[in-house]
Amino acid sequence: MTINAFSHNIPEKTFAKLNKEGEYTRLAVSPGIINKHYTPAQFQTIAEVVGVSGAIKYSASYSILLSVPTIELTTAKRKLEKAGLYIAKQG
């Protein structure tokens, strides 16, 4: 019998489900264009901005994709930039 260690670590609110309803906005953040080293403070800010209702996903382009409540978008961007994170333009 094989036990999958990740079977209990699957979020209910996935990135795709949250963004489909339109109440959330996707942001791609990274510590810089070349720099790929995050600080603990940056991860803490990411967690605070996303909160318990959002979602976080790592992308193939070395960015972290955030699903942030649209109503809090301006505040979220300000906090992320203050933490030294680069927010990539979408689209």
All heavy atoms as an XYZ file, in Angstrom:
700
protein
N       0.838     -1.179      0.000
C       0.000      0.000      0.000
C       0.885      1.245      0.000
O       1.747      1.406      0.835
C      -0.887     -0.015      1.243
C      -1.800      1.159      1.330
S      -3.069      0.842      2.575
C      -2.872      2.259      3.575
N       0.657      2.130     -0.949
C       1.423      3.358     -1.059
C       0.638      4.504     -0.437
O      -0.544      4.676     -0.717
C       1.698      3.694     -2.542
O       2.356      2.582     -3.132
C       2.550      4.922     -2.658
N       1.301      5.269      0.386
C       0.660      6.425      1.014
C       1.255      7.684      0.392
O       2.468      7.863      0.390
C       0.882      6.424      2.534
C       0.226      5.195      3.148
C       0.329      7.702      3.149
C       0.479      5.037      4.624
N       0.396      8.518     -0.130
C       0.830      9.767     -0.719
C       0.914     10.815      0.386
O      -0.089     11.205      0.969
C      -0.147     10.201     -1.808
C       0.289     11.472     -2.512
O       1.153     12.202     -2.038
N      -0.312     11.727     -3.649
N       2.114     11.307      0.649
C       2.320     12.284      1.722
C       1.604     13.597      1.447
O       1.358     14.373      2.352
C       3.811     12.541      1.894
N       1.262     13.853      0.196
C       0.635     15.118     -0.160
C      -0.885     15.030     -0.252
O      -1.552     16.012     -0.514
C       1.196     15.633     -1.488
C       2.675     15.861     -1.431
C       3.558     14.980     -2.021
C       3.191     16.954     -0.760
C       4.916     15.187     -1.958
C       4.557     17.170     -0.696
C       5.428     16.288     -1.297
N      -1.445     13.864     -0.036
C      -2.894     13.695     -0.203
C      -3.706     14.543      0.768
O      -4.846     14.881      0.488
C      -3.288     12.226     -0.069
O      -3.006     11.778      1.240
N      -3.131     14.907      1.897
C      -3.838     15.732      2.876
C      -3.441     17.204      2.762
O      -3.831     18.009      3.588
C      -3.555     15.237      4.293
C      -4.011     13.834      4.502
N      -5.341     13.476      4.504
C      -3.307     12.693      4.681
C      -5.441     12.168      4.694
N      -4.224     11.668      4.798
N      -2.663     17.537      1.750
C      -2.150     18.891      1.606
C      -2.678     19.557      0.331
O      -2.026     20.410     -0.243
C      -0.621     18.859      1.597
C      -0.021     20.216      1.829
O      -0.669     21.098      2.378
N       1.210     20.405      1.395
N      -3.841     19.152     -0.125
C      -4.434     19.727     -1.327
C      -5.455     20.772     -0.898
O      -6.406     20.456     -0.187
C      -5.097     18.642     -2.199
C      -4.041     17.626     -2.639
C      -5.784     19.272     -3.400
C      -4.608     16.409     -3.312
N      -5.258     22.039     -1.313
C      -6.183     23.096     -0.874
C      -7.569     22.936     -1.481
O      -7.717     22.504     -2.614
C      -5.514     24.376     -1.363
C      -4.615     23.949     -2.469
C      -4.205     22.534     -2.171
N      -8.582     23.289     -0.708
C      -9.958     23.267     -1.203
C     -10.172     24.340     -2.257
O     -10.812     24.116     -3.267
C     -10.940     23.530     -0.054
C     -11.239     22.352      0.808
C     -12.271     22.701      1.860
O     -13.146     23.538      1.614
O     -12.185     22.118      2.953
N      -9.674     25.521     -1.984
C      -9.837     26.646     -2.897
C      -8.602     26.732     -3.777
O      -7.597     27.309     -3.396
C     -10.024     27.938     -2.106
C     -11.265     27.946     -1.255
C     -11.361     29.227     -0.486
C     -12.591     29.219      0.396
N     -12.711     30.437      1.183
N      -8.680     26.161     -4.953
C      -7.535     26.170     -5.842
C      -7.444     27.504     -6.572
O      -8.405     28.262     -6.664
C      -7.619     25.042     -6.880
O      -8.749     25.269     -7.715
C      -7.701     23.680     -6.217
N      -6.293     27.751     -7.114
C      -6.009     28.979     -7.845
C      -7.026     29.189     -8.965
O      -7.589     30.263     -9.108
C      -4.590     28.852     -8.402
C      -4.025     30.122     -8.917
C      -3.572     31.090     -8.049
C      -3.934     30.351    -10.273
C      -3.034     32.260     -8.523
C      -3.403     31.526    -10.749
C      -2.952     32.479     -9.875
N      -7.275     28.161     -9.745
C      -8.199     28.270    -10.876
C      -9.626     28.560    -10.423
O     -10.326     29.377    -11.020
C      -8.158     27.000    -11.710
N     -10.088     27.905     -9.380
C     -11.456     28.109     -8.892
C     -11.666     29.531     -8.390
O     -12.691     30.148     -8.650
C     -11.781     27.123     -7.772
C     -11.996     25.710     -8.234
C     -12.290     24.816     -7.041
C     -12.359     23.361     -7.443
N     -12.542     22.490     -6.275
N     -10.700     30.062     -7.673
C     -10.832     31.411     -7.136
C     -10.869     32.452     -8.247
O     -11.681     33.373     -8.221
C      -9.679     31.718     -6.178
C      -9.734     31.018     -4.832
C      -8.430     31.243     -4.084
C     -10.899     31.505     -4.014
N     -10.008     32.339     -9.228
C      -9.933     33.332    -10.291
C     -11.120     33.250    -11.248
O     -11.480     34.228    -11.880
C      -8.618     33.200    -11.053
C      -7.453     33.677    -10.218
O      -7.487     34.770     -9.676
N      -6.445     32.852    -10.079
N     -11.738     32.098    -11.363
C     -12.873     31.903    -12.259
C     -14.073     32.734    -11.832
O     -14.825     33.227    -12.660
C     -13.234     30.410    -12.278
C     -14.273     30.038    -13.306
C     -14.359     28.530    -13.366
C     -15.780     28.101    -13.175
N     -15.954     26.662    -13.263
N     -14.241     32.940    -10.545
C     -15.389     33.671    -10.038
C     -15.220     35.184    -10.153
O     -16.181     35.924     -9.982
C     -15.641     33.273     -8.579
C     -16.013     31.817     -8.443
C     -16.062     31.359     -7.002
O     -15.941     32.195     -6.091
O     -16.219     30.147     -6.798
N     -14.018     35.690    -10.433
C     -13.794     37.103    -10.657
C     -13.633     37.958     -9.420
O     -13.378     39.146     -9.524
N     -13.788     37.392     -8.246
C     -13.626     38.167     -7.019
C     -12.158     38.238     -6.609
O     -11.821     38.905     -5.642
C     -14.458     37.548     -5.898
C     -15.940     37.600     -6.171
C     -16.754     36.858     -5.117
O     -16.196     36.502     -4.072
O     -17.944     36.645     -5.372
N     -11.315     37.544     -7.337
C      -9.889     37.502     -7.046
C      -9.111     37.927     -8.276
O      -9.544     37.713     -9.400
C      -9.467     36.093     -6.629
C     -10.015     35.726     -5.279
C     -11.323     35.264     -5.140
C      -9.242     35.865     -4.139
C     -11.835     34.959     -3.901
C      -9.748     35.558     -2.894
C     -11.047     35.103     -2.782
O     -11.554     34.795     -1.554
N      -7.968     38.536     -8.048
C      -7.089     38.978     -9.125
C      -5.768     38.247     -9.004
O      -5.253     38.059     -7.906
C      -6.851     40.497     -9.033
O      -8.112     41.156     -9.140
C      -5.931     40.985    -10.134
N      -5.219     37.858    -10.131
C      -3.952     37.140    -10.156
C      -2.794     38.136    -10.217
O      -2.803     39.058    -11.014
C      -3.884     36.239    -11.381
C      -2.570     35.493    -11.505
C      -2.395     34.815    -12.806
N      -3.509     33.924    -13.081
C      -3.523     33.070    -14.078
N      -2.505     32.995    -14.899
N      -4.553     32.294    -14.269
N      -1.818     37.921     -9.366
C      -0.576     38.692     -9.385
C       0.586     37.727     -9.470
O       0.584     36.685     -8.814
C      -0.423     39.519     -8.101
C      -1.431     40.616     -7.823
C      -1.148     41.238     -6.462
C      -1.367     41.685     -8.897
N       1.580     38.060    -10.279
C       2.806     37.279    -10.349
C       3.889     38.090     -9.651
O       4.160     39.228    -10.030
C       3.190     37.002    -11.794
N       4.480     37.531     -8.612
C       5.504     38.248     -7.869
C       6.807     37.461     -7.850
O       6.805     36.228     -7.922
C       5.065     38.567     -6.417
C       3.850     39.456     -6.398
C       4.818     37.316     -5.612
N       7.903     38.195     -7.776
C       9.223     37.596     -7.633
C      10.111     38.602     -6.916
O       9.777     39.782     -6.828
C       9.806     37.225     -8.999
O      10.090     38.393     -9.741
N      11.241     38.142     -6.404
C      12.129     39.068     -5.709
C      12.906     39.975     -6.663
O      13.625     40.854     -6.243
C      13.058     38.152     -4.922
C      13.036     36.878     -5.657
C      11.688     36.772     -6.284
N      12.756     39.775     -7.956
C      13.419     40.599     -8.961
C      13.435     39.884    -10.289
O      12.969     38.749    -10.405
N      13.965     40.533    -11.287
C      14.011     39.921    -12.620
C      15.093     38.844    -12.673
O      14.891     37.773    -13.211
C      14.234     40.993    -13.696
C      13.033     41.937    -13.707
C      14.440     40.361    -15.067
C      13.190     43.154    -14.579
N      16.239     39.125    -12.075
C      17.334     38.154    -12.055
C      17.411     37.455    -10.705
O      17.630     36.253    -10.628
C      18.669     38.844    -12.392
C      18.605     39.395    -13.813
C      19.836     37.896    -12.217
C      19.784     40.241    -14.210
N      17.225     38.198     -9.634
C      17.304     37.641     -8.282
C      16.141     36.671     -8.040
O      14.994     37.008     -8.264
C      17.248     38.778     -7.258
C      17.253     38.283     -5.829
O      17.694     37.181     -5.535
N      16.746     39.102     -4.937
N      16.439     35.496     -7.570
C      15.402     34.497     -7.266
C      15.445     34.063     -5.812
O      14.942     33.016     -5.446
C      15.547     33.269     -8.185
C      15.390     33.600     -9.653
C      14.042     34.231     -9.928
C      13.930     34.684    -11.360
N      12.981     35.753    -11.561
N      16.059     34.864     -4.958
C      16.179     34.547     -3.540
C      15.166     35.362     -2.747
O      15.233     36.587     -2.708
C      17.598     34.844     -3.034
C      18.633     33.997     -3.694
N      18.961     32.745     -3.225
C      19.383     34.199     -4.794
C      19.884     32.223     -4.007
N      20.161     33.077     -4.969
N      14.231     34.657     -2.125
C      13.224     35.296     -1.284
C      13.728     35.367      0.152
O      14.480     34.506      0.590
C      11.920     34.481     -1.297
C      11.187     34.488     -2.602
C      11.490     33.556     -3.587
C      10.183     35.409     -2.852
C      10.805     33.552     -4.788
C       9.492     35.406     -4.050
C       9.818     34.474     -5.025
O       9.139     34.465     -6.212
N      13.276     36.379      0.868
C      13.594     36.472      2.291
C      12.399     35.937      3.084
O      11.271     35.907      2.570
C      13.852     37.926      2.715
O      12.637     38.664      2.599
C      14.952     38.572      1.877
N      12.618     35.535      4.320
C      11.492     35.108      5.157
C      10.434     36.204      5.293
O       9.233     35.923      5.291
C      12.147     34.789      6.501
C      13.541     34.389      6.144
C      13.906     35.298      4.991
N      10.867     37.461      5.371
C       9.912     38.576      5.484
C       9.043     38.679      4.237
O       7.851     39.001      4.316
C      10.652     39.882      5.731
N       9.617     38.403      3.061
C       8.835     38.440      1.825
C       7.784     37.331      1.806
O       6.648     37.558      1.416
C       9.754     38.340      0.604
C      10.560     39.603      0.393
C      11.611     39.449     -0.682
O      12.197     38.382     -0.869
N      11.880     40.534     -1.384
N       8.168     36.134      2.254
C       7.190     35.046      2.323
C       6.087     35.363      3.331
O       4.924     35.046      3.107
C       7.859     33.715      2.672
C       8.430     32.995      1.484
C       9.765     32.633      1.445
C       7.635     32.664      0.398
C      10.287     31.969      0.350
C       8.151     31.996     -0.704
C       9.483     31.652     -0.727
N       6.454     35.996      4.413
C       5.461     36.372      5.405
C       4.478     37.390      4.815
O       3.272     37.277      5.012
C       6.136     36.950      6.647
C       5.161     37.273      7.751
C       5.868     37.721      9.023
O       7.093     37.742      9.097
N       5.094     38.077     10.016
N       4.993     38.358      4.065
C       4.129     39.344      3.418
C       3.208     38.681      2.409
O       2.022     39.007      2.337
C       4.974     40.441      2.744
O       5.790     41.077      3.741
C       4.098     41.467      2.059
N       3.731     37.746      1.639
C       2.908     37.026      0.662
C       1.759     36.323      1.374
O       0.613     36.415      0.953
C       3.773     36.020     -0.138
C       4.679     36.771     -1.111
C       2.891     35.017     -0.886
C       5.744     35.909     -1.761
N       2.062     35.635      2.460
C       1.027     34.927      3.211
C      -0.014     35.888      3.777
O      -1.220     35.615      3.725
C       1.658     34.119      4.338
N       0.423     37.032      4.283
C      -0.510     38.012      4.836
C      -1.418     38.596      3.758
O      -2.615     38.771      3.974
C       0.268     39.135      5.523
C       0.933     38.709      6.812
C       1.877     39.765      7.375
O       2.023     40.846      6.768
O       2.477     39.493      8.430
N      -0.846     38.900      2.596
C      -1.613     39.498      1.500
C      -2.662     38.530      0.963
O      -3.792     38.908      0.686
C      -0.654     39.961      0.373
C      -1.385     40.224     -0.918
C       0.108     41.202      0.806
N      -2.300     37.273      0.825
C      -3.222     36.270      0.295
C      -4.289     35.928      1.336
O      -5.453     35.745      1.003
C      -2.452     35.006     -0.159
C      -3.395     33.885     -0.502
C      -1.583     35.334     -1.342
N      -3.884     35.860      2.587
C      -4.828     35.553      3.655
C      -5.344     34.132      3.580
O      -4.824     33.301      2.834
N      -6.382     33.857      4.343
C      -6.929     32.505      4.379
C      -7.858     32.215      3.205
O      -8.177     31.062      2.928
C      -7.669     32.220      5.709
C      -6.709     32.265      6.874
C      -8.800     33.195      5.915
N      -8.283     33.243      2.491
C      -9.243     33.027      1.405
C      -8.604     32.946      0.027
O      -9.232     32.504     -0.923
C     -10.288     34.143      1.404
O      -9.673     35.391      1.176
N      -7.354     33.366     -0.115
C      -6.688     33.353     -1.413
C      -5.954     32.065     -1.683
O      -6.162     31.058     -1.004
N      -5.067     32.103     -2.697
C      -4.291     30.920     -3.058
C      -2.913     31.345     -3.541
O      -2.729     32.456     -4.022
C      -5.007     30.115     -4.132
N      -1.957     30.435     -3.425
C      -0.579     30.663     -3.858
C      -0.175     29.492     -4.745
O      -0.458     28.341     -4.436
C       0.375     30.744     -2.653
C      -0.056     31.852     -1.705
C       1.809     30.949     -3.121
C       0.693     31.845     -0.374
N       0.503     29.819     -5.848
C       0.958     28.773     -6.767
C       2.327     29.177     -7.313
O       2.553     30.335     -7.631
C      -0.044     28.640     -7.914
C       0.316     27.616     -8.953
C      -0.757     27.570    -10.029
C      -0.403     26.604    -11.128
N      -1.427     26.574    -12.175
N       3.229     28.220     -7.411
C       4.543     28.473     -8.000
C       4.457     28.225     -9.492
O       3.890     27.229     -9.938
C       5.595     27.558     -7.355
C       6.995     27.894     -7.767
C       7.594     29.069     -7.338
C       7.710     27.055     -8.593
C       8.881     29.401     -7.721
C       9.007     27.364     -8.972
C       9.586     28.540     -8.543
O      10.866     28.851     -8.929
N       5.008     29.130    -10.291
C       4.899     29.000    -11.746
C       6.185     28.472    -12.361
O       7.255     28.523    -11.752
C       4.564     30.357    -12.372
O       5.706     31.182    -12.381
N       6.079     28.016    -13.590
C       7.236     27.521    -14.333
C       8.202     28.650    -14.673
O       9.361     28.407    -14.981
C       6.774     26.825    -15.606
N       7.729     29.890    -14.599
C       8.580     31.039    -14.912
C       9.261     31.603    -13.667
O       9.693     32.748    -13.654
C       7.761     32.129    -15.599
O       6.737     32.583    -14.732
N       9.330     30.798    -12.607
C      10.022     31.147    -11.363
C       9.371     32.294    -10.596
O      10.018     32.967     -9.817
C      11.498     31.481    -11.620
C      12.217     30.399    -12.364
C      12.565     30.560    -13.692
C      12.535     29.200    -11.738
C      13.211     29.562    -14.384
C      13.187     28.192    -12.425
C      13.529     28.371    -13.747
O      14.155     27.386    -14.436
N       8.115     32.530    -10.843
C       7.366     33.524    -10.086
C       6.398     32.800     -9.168
O       6.080     31.638     -9.376
C       6.553     34.417    -11.026
O       7.381     35.214    -11.813
N       5.940     33.513     -8.174
C       4.883     32.987     -7.331
C       3.612     33.699     -7.745
O       3.566     34.932     -7.825
C       5.197     33.208     -5.836
C       6.398     32.348     -5.440
C       3.983     32.877     -4.980
C       6.801     32.464     -3.999
N       2.596     32.918     -8.078
C       1.309     33.472     -8.493
C       0.404     33.556     -7.283
O       0.244     32.589     -6.550
C       0.672     32.594     -9.568
C       1.525     32.346    -10.819
C       0.808     31.387    -11.755
C       1.844     33.647    -11.515
N      -0.174     34.714     -7.092
C      -1.056     34.949     -5.956
C      -2.464     35.195     -6.445
O      -2.673     35.867     -7.448
C      -0.596     36.167     -5.156
C       0.863     36.233     -4.757
C       1.128     37.523     -3.996
C       1.251     35.035     -3.939
N      -3.417     34.682     -5.740
C      -4.819     34.952     -5.987
C      -5.273     35.841     -4.823
O      -5.452     35.366     -3.707
C      -5.593     33.640     -6.028
O      -6.841     33.831     -6.585
N      -5.392     37.138     -5.100
C      -5.658     38.142     -4.071
C      -7.085     38.659     -4.237
O      -7.524     38.906     -5.363
C      -4.664     39.320     -4.226
C      -4.916     40.400     -3.214
C      -3.233     38.821     -4.124
N      -7.817     38.843     -3.151
C      -9.158     39.424     -3.268
C      -9.090     40.768     -4.014
O      -8.309     41.645     -3.661
C      -9.607     39.623     -1.823
C      -8.812     38.616     -1.046
C      -7.494     38.535     -1.755
N      -9.862     40.906     -5.092
C      -9.827     42.095     -5.930
C     -10.082     43.364     -5.129
O      -9.454     44.395     -5.381
C     -10.848     41.963     -7.083
O     -10.539     40.771     -7.815
C     -10.783     43.147     -8.022
N     -10.946     43.294     -4.164
C     -11.277     44.461     -3.347
C     -10.068     44.977     -2.563
O     -10.001     46.149     -2.196
C     -12.469     44.154     -2.415
C     -13.048     45.443     -1.863
C     -12.082     43.198     -1.317
C     -14.424     45.262     -1.229
N      -9.070     44.122     -2.328
C      -7.875     44.490     -1.565
C      -6.634     44.639     -2.448
O      -5.508     44.688     -1.947
C      -7.626     43.441     -0.488
C      -8.754     43.319      0.508
C      -8.583     42.144      1.460
O      -7.476     41.587      1.535
O      -9.581     41.790      2.103
N      -6.828     44.742     -3.764
C      -5.720     44.732     -4.713
C      -4.723     45.870     -4.504
O      -3.519     45.642     -4.473
C      -6.259     44.757     -6.144
C      -5.228     44.617     -7.252
C      -4.470     43.308     -7.121
C      -5.913     44.701     -8.606
N      -5.195     47.084     -4.338
C      -4.301     48.236     -4.175
C      -3.448     48.097     -2.923
O      -2.226     48.295     -2.959
C      -5.107     49.549     -4.119
O      -5.898     49.646     -5.308
C      -4.203     50.753     -4.013
N      -4.058     47.717     -1.817
C      -3.334     47.520     -0.563
C      -2.333     46.377     -0.703
O      -1.200     46.470     -0.229
C      -4.313     47.229      0.591
O      -5.241     48.304      0.674
C      -3.595     47.061      1.905
N      -2.742     45.301     -1.363
C      -1.867     44.141     -1.549
C      -0.623     44.526     -2.345
O       0.501     44.176     -1.966
C      -2.622     43.019     -2.255
N      -0.804     45.258     -3.432
C       0.333     45.673     -4.255
C       1.294     46.546     -3.455
O       2.510     46.390     -3.541
C      -0.148     46.435     -5.492
C      -0.730     45.562     -6.561
C      -1.116     46.422     -7.748
C      -1.592     45.605     -8.916
N      -1.924     46.455    -10.077
N       0.750     47.458     -2.691
C       1.582     48.361     -1.882
C       2.425     47.557     -0.875
O       3.620     47.787     -0.725
C       0.687     49.375     -1.177
C       1.416     50.493     -0.502
C       0.548     51.590      0.087
N      -0.870     51.317      0.224
C      -1.828     51.875     -0.527
N      -1.515     52.718     -1.477
N      -3.100     51.579     -0.330
N       1.805     46.587     -0.195
C       2.524     45.772      0.788
C       3.610     44.918      0.124
O       4.712     44.774      0.662
C       1.548     44.870      1.541
C       0.679     45.611      2.527
C      -0.272     44.650      3.231
C      -1.149     45.371      4.231
N      -2.083     44.446      4.909
N       3.297     44.333     -1.023
C       4.263     43.492     -1.727
C       5.463     44.303     -2.191
O       6.608     43.869     -2.058
C       3.585     42.789     -2.905
C       2.530     41.751     -2.528
C       1.684     41.389     -3.738
C       3.177     40.516     -1.926
N       5.205     45.479     -2.751
C       6.295     46.334     -3.212
C       7.141     46.825     -2.035
O       8.365     46.901     -2.135
C       5.744     47.494     -4.028
C       5.221     47.046     -5.376
C       4.485     48.128     -6.144
O       4.125     49.181     -5.548
O       4.253     47.919     -7.346
N       6.498     47.140     -0.922
C       7.225     47.584      0.270
C       8.151     46.478      0.779
O       9.225     46.755      1.323
C       6.241     47.991      1.367
C       6.904     48.609      2.568
C       5.894     49.077      3.586
C       6.595     49.656      4.809
N       5.650     50.062      5.841
N       7.763     45.218      0.583
C       8.585     44.077      0.999
C       9.716     43.798      0.006
O      10.501     42.878      0.200
C       7.711     42.835      1.154
N       9.782     44.586     -1.070
C      10.852     44.415     -2.052
C      10.539     43.401     -3.128
O      11.442     42.891     -3.789
N       9.254     43.124     -3.334
C       8.866     42.162     -4.369
C       8.498     42.894     -5.660
O       7.900     43.967     -5.642
C       7.688     41.318     -3.885
C       8.063     40.353     -2.760
C       6.814     39.841     -2.065
C       8.880     39.206     -3.301
N       8.871     42.282     -6.761
C       8.564     42.801     -8.087
C       7.234     42.200     -8.522
O       7.039     40.990     -8.449
C       9.688     42.398     -9.060
C       9.419     42.728    -10.491
C       9.578     44.034    -10.971
C       9.026     41.737    -11.384
C       9.348     44.335    -12.297
C       8.791     42.038    -12.719
C       8.956     43.335    -13.169
O       8.714     43.628    -14.482
N       6.306     43.041     -8.973
C       5.011     42.566     -9.454
C       5.019     42.649    -10.970
O       5.134     43.731    -11.545
C       3.851     43.406     -8.872
C       3.880     43.360     -7.348
C       2.512     42.899     -9.411
C       2.906     44.299     -6.679
N       4.918     41.498    -11.615
C       4.930     41.438    -13.073
C       3.590     41.867    -13.636
O       2.548     41.583    -13.042
C       5.285     40.031    -13.545
N       3.630     42.530    -14.784
C       2.403     42.918    -15.460
C       1.726     41.675    -16.023
O       2.393     40.752    -16.480
C       2.684     43.902    -16.577
C       3.180     45.235    -16.067
C       3.389     46.201    -17.200
C       3.869     47.525    -16.655
N       4.089     48.502    -17.726
N       0.423     41.659    -15.966
C      -0.347     40.513    -16.473
C      -0.806     40.799    -17.899
O      -1.038     41.926    -18.273
C      -1.563     40.264    -15.576
C      -1.197     39.864    -14.161
C      -0.509     38.523    -14.129
O      -1.091     37.536    -14.513
N       0.726     38.491    -13.686
N      -0.990     39.703    -18.657
C      -1.546     39.837    -19.996
C      -0.551     39.926    -21.077
O       0.588     39.840    -21.056
